[in-house]
Amino acid sequence: MLYPLKFTPILKERIWGGNALAEKYHKTDDTQTKFGESWEISDIDDNVSVVTNGFLAENDLRELIETYMGDLVGDTVFDKNGLGFPLLFKIIDAQEVLSVQVHPDDTLAQQRYEQNGKTEIWYVIHAEENAGIYVGFNKPVEKQEYIDAVQKKEIASILQHYPVKNGDLFFIPAGTVHALGKGVCVAEIQQPSDITYRIFDWNRVDDNGLPRKLHVAEALQAIHFNEIETCKIEYEEKFNTTSNLFRSAFFNLNAIIFDKPIQKNYTVIDSFVVYICVEGEVHLFGEDFHEVLYEGETALIPAVIQEIDLVPNVTSKLLEIYV
């Protein structure tokens, strides 16, 4: 019988990372290394998530899909994606600003790499005072104006800067120039891709005094210059129920903020569900299982599980994602 699955975090050391993933979320005991990303559920080559709980412990995500197919991910999802998992889930801790970057869309990524593009969404788990992010251009920008700004190292001047606070939500379609700011921790839900084109890295150098590689030419072909829109998503949170935050062809995102038990019924969807606990502690009960989800943890609910009882220990918040 399948049950809620938890996975070993895949930690990524980053030049802009810090120690929150270790100290606050206990992803590792190593508090000295600057970890910037925790890949919570991944099907990326050489970074396939491995189960940590229950009788399926030590099995990886690909083995599970091959064995359980639609029971794990949903029949419709399996028919569309086969043995591939359609999303990548991360928690990102930026102790310094990330590079200004862009991701290719499906068409360009298929042409260049025979892979998916990378559309993503950021949910701000925590933001320090005066923290902010860059997403999209702040006005219509022609290619030559963009090239001039890059050459002068003034690209930030043509980007839209948003002050951020806990709970803010930003949808970042592939082709949108963006940069996560210093002092911001986000949950990132994205297409399963690790293709990033760095445009500007704030004149930063590594421990050896060397700058990181940039991909200015590749980025120029990836940017969607004609799509100027507000990427910040406004939504209404409701207490002790499920609040819809965002819907797209790639993923659906809800929030559950609650201090009393809630029963979820998933008979109307044909998909796995992922919970990311961004606040509190929640017990997951089913006919044959009881799992606990602590702050900063992620769980995959197999599609075959159609009813689940969520019982918070304290006021808690879950992100709920499915396709």
SULDAFEN-V621978 format. One record per residue. N is the residue number from 1. PSI is psi in radians with two decimals (999 if undefined). Layout:
n psi
N PSI
N PSI
This chain:
n psi
1 2.22
2 2.76
3 2.96
4 2.24
5 2.30
6 2.61
7 2.68
8 2.17
9 2.42
10 1.84
11 2.42
12 2.06
13 2.32
14 2.57
15 -0.45
16 0.11
17 3.11
18 -2.54
19 0.17
20 -0.62
21 -0.48
22 -0.88
23 -0.71
24 -0.73
25 0.00
26 0.66
27 -0.38
28 2.87
29 -0.11
30 1.72
31 -0.03
32 -0.45
33 2.46
34 1.49
35 2.25
36 -0.47
37 2.47
38 1.94
39 1.90
40 -0.80
41 2.05
42 2.48
43 0.35
44 2.44
45 2.38
46 0.09
47 0.90
48 2.22
49 2.55
50 2.34
51 2.47
52 -0.30
53 2.68
54 -2.98
55 -0.25
56 0.12
57 2.45
58 -0.07
59 2.51
60 2.98
61 -0.68
62 -0.68
63 -0.68
64 -0.77
65 -0.71
66 -0.61
67 -0.81
68 -0.30
69 -2.14
70 -0.47
71 -0.51
72 -0.89
73 -0.23
74 2.44
75 -0.77
76 -0.73
77 -0.75
78 -0.71
79 -0.60
80 -0.69
81 -0.15
82 -2.30
83 0.01
84 2.55
85 2.29
86 -0.08
87 2.80
88 2.28
89 2.29
90 2.71
91 2.20
92 2.25
93 1.90
94 1.84
95 -0.25
96 2.84
97 2.44
98 2.90
99 2.67
100 2.22
101 2.99
102 2.68
103 2.53
104 2.70
105 3.13
106 -0.72
107 -0.86
108 -0.72
109 -0.64
110 -0.73
111 -0.75
112 -0.66
113 -0.08
114 0.78
115 3.05
116 2.70
117 -2.94
118 1.60
119 2.44
120 2.93
121 2.47
122 2.25
123 2.12
124 1.91
125 -0.77
126 2.42
127 2.27
128 2.86
129 2.35
130 0.22
131 2.74
132 3.02
133 2.85
134 2.21
135 2.01
136 3.02
137 2.66
138 0.04
139 2.93
140 2.26
141 2.20
142 2.80
143 -0.76
144 -0.67
145 -0.71
146 -0.81
147 -0.75
148 -0.74
149 -0.69
150 -0.79
151 -0.60
152 -0.01
153 0.67
154 0.48
155 -0.51
156 -0.45
157 -0.32
158 0.16
159 2.60
160 2.12
161 2.27
162 2.14
163 2.53
164 2.72
165 2.95
166 2.32
167 -0.13
168 2.64
169 2.31
170 2.16
171 2.24
172 1.56
173 2.62
174 2.46
175 -0.06
176 2.17
177 2.38
178 2.88
179 2.24
180 2.36
181 2.91
182 2.39
183 0.39
184 2.29
185 2.21
186 2.67
187 2.23
188 2.20
189 2.24
190 2.90
191 2.69
192 1.44
193 2.59
194 0.60
195 2.00
196 2.31
197 1.97
198 2.31
199 -0.74
200 2.35
201 0.52
202 0.53
203 0.50
204 2.58
205 2.75
206 -2.99
207 -0.33
208 0.14
209 0.28
210 2.45
211 2.71
212 2.70
213 2.40
214 2.82
215 0.97
216 -0.76
217 -0.77
218 -0.71
219 -0.63
220 -0.64
221 -0.31
222 -0.41
223 2.38
224 1.63
225 -0.46
226 0.11
227 1.54
228 1.92
229 2.82
230 2.16
231 -0.14
232 2.26
233 2.13
234 2.44
235 2.90
236 2.17
237 2.36
238 2.62
239 2.44
240 0.64
241 -3.11
242 2.20
243 2.23
244 2.20
245 -0.71
246 2.51
247 2.42
248 3.05
249 -0.28
250 -0.69
251 2.75
252 2.37
253 2.21
254 2.90
255 2.49
256 1.94
257 2.07
258 2.72
259 0.19
260 2.80
261 2.52
262 2.39
263 2.28
264 2.39
265 2.13
266 0.43
267 -0.37
268 -0.11
269 2.66
270 1.19
271 2.69
272 2.85
273 2.46
274 2.32
275 2.32
276 2.09
277 1.89
278 -0.08
279 2.36
280 -2.59
281 2.25
282 2.32
283 2.35
284 2.03
285 2.41
286 -3.06
287 -0.63
288 0.37
289 2.77
290 1.97
291 2.70
292 2.36
293 2.02
294 2.87
295 2.27
296 -0.03
297 2.77
298 2.50
299 2.49
300 2.10
301 1.96
302 2.61
303 -0.47
304 -0.35
305 1.93
306 -0.27
307 2.41
308 2.43
309 2.22
310 2.11
311 1.90
312 2.47
313 -0.64
314 3.10
315 2.18
316 2.85
317 2.20
318 2.44
319 2.38
320 2.11
321 2.40
322 3.01
323 999
